[in-house]
Structures are given as structure tokens and as C-alpha cells.
């Protein structure tokens, strides 16, 4: 199920001119179809942002 990002109500799937979109009955607004790339996990996305540091040896 898909929920409205504004009010968290259920979205209805509609098709117009061979394109899909979502409609919220509470907000009375069209919501675009958002495609999420699920091939990258959250942990991998965070690790890419963290700079790598080499550990320093204490003498």
C-alpha cells in the first residue's frame, strides 16, 4: 500500500494518458509515482558518506 507523504492517508492509483499517478482523497492532490532504487541498502549508503581514516599507531 502507498500512503500520502502529506497526511499519511491511503493513495489511489490512477492512469491518465498511459501514465500512472497516485491521488490522495484527503489532500485532493495528485502525487507522482516515486521509484526507489532498492539495490543499495541503507548501511551501504551511509558508509559511502563516511570518510575512511587509517588508524594511527601510538608509540
C-alpha positions in Angstrom: 0.0 0.0 0.0 1.1 3.5 -0.6 0.4 6.4 1.7 0.3 10.1 1.2 3.6 11.9 2.3 1.5 14.9 3.5 -1.3 13.3 5.5 -0.5 9.6 5.6 -3.9 8.6 4.1 -4.1 5.9 1.5 -3.3 6.8 -2.1 -5.4 5.7 -5.0 -3.6 4.6 -8.2 -4.8 6.3 -11.4 -3.9 6.1 -15.1 -4.1 9.1 -17.4 -2.6 9.3 -20.9 -0.9 6.0 -20.3 1.0 7.4 -17.2 0.5 6.3 -13.6 0.0 8.6 -10.7 -1.3 8.5 -7.2 -4.2 10.5 -5.9 -4.9 11.4 -2.2 -8.6 11.8 -1.3 -7.8 13.7 1.9 -5.5 16.3 0.3 -7.3 16.2 -3.0 -3.9 16.3 -4.7 -2.1 14.2 -7.3 1.1 12.6 -6.1 3.8 11.5 -8.5 5.0 7.9 -8.7 8.3 7.7 -7.0 10.6 4.9 -8.0 13.2 3.9 -5.3 16.4 2.1 -6.1 16.3 -0.8 -3.7 19.6 -2.3 -4.8 21.6 -0.1 -2.3 21.0 -0.8 1.3 20.8 1.9 3.9 24.1 0.8 5.5 25.9 0.9 2.2 24.5 4.4 1.5 25.7 5.7 4.9 29.1 4.0 4.6 29.8 5.8 1.3 29.3 9.1 3.1 31.7 8.4 6.0 35.4 9.3 5.1 37.8 6.5 5.6 40.6 7.1 8.1 43.6 4.9 8.7 44.2 4.1 12.4 47.3 5.8 13.9 49.7 3.7 15.9 50.6 5.1 19.3 54.4 4.7 20.1 
